[in-house]
Amino acid sequence: MGGWAIFCAICGGPFSSQVNIDPEGTDEDCYRDEVLRDFNLGWLDDLCALGINPDAPGNDKSFLTGVGGYFDYGAVEVVTGEDPNVPLQNNAHFIAYHDYAGIGDTREPHIFPFHPICYKDILQRCIYQGKSKQIRKDVLFDVLEDLNGGRYVRLQLIYGEPEPPADQIWYSNKGQEVLVANPVRISKLDADFDLIMKSLDKKAEQDQNPQDEDIFNKLSPELRHEVFKLLPAGSILALKAASLAMHTTTLSREFWKHRLRSEMPWLWEIHDIDVFQSQELEDKTSKLLLDIQKKSQYTSKNDDYIFGLANRRRIWGVCEQIQSRYLEKLKNISNTDS
Ligand SMILES: [Zn+2]
């Protein structure tokens, strides 16, 4: 029997870009080359580890290593990085999830492995909703430890659709290429956003809708705000694009951010753009949001979605499961402290 693979605690994906790809696209046990040809799979090779060092000084014994990769037999090899808590005695060699070789007290302390982007770009954002707070690593370690068990190749979480395989090796199932698409750097999404960015700061075209035909003129500003409160983000933009009265009714930044964060928390690129500059921009953005809602959803029926974004949305769902446990633990800690 050879070694075995372990998977990212956050996304459930492999730690190797060497996935099976079939140029013909006919093999059911291989990804299709035509799908992955333009994708950079390099992000899969990177791994960092979260662990506890009992010998670290101070109360917080947790550490986050620098970047490295997966070796085999559950062992990872990383660079120490900047965290002073990383134990130095074993040349940054760690065992992921569970030390099968050790028995009882001789078991080595294990770490949790993840892709750096899954941690920094997705989990960090999900837990603190864009606020510039850092994850408390000791609390996160506790959360992951609670979820550690079973076969010790990933956590006991719902990893979403398509379900990443959790076998001895990574199976590259045809049609599930989405699982290896970079969830943070998404060129298709950049192209869509370029259209929006190009419209920013363009002078608004005046009088697209003459005021006297605009029925929303008859509503007081308070009532217009009540209308906005009832609508999803895309419809708010569509309404503003169609009515000058609604366009000129200002929405607070907090309201808008909150609306976007609750509907599309995983589309962070849009959260900080001022999309209310012109009706043209509102129109474009409204269509983009509608399109993205659809194209961020994986389906086994066709390839009509943005691969990286569908993967991001799936991973966001995993991060939300971690987030609720994390915040719960944090709340309990502050309750005991006070
Ligand atoms: Zn990952």
Residues whose N, C-alpha, C, O or C-beta is under 5 A from the ligand:
A	BS01	ZN	C8 I10 C11 G12 G13 H115 C118
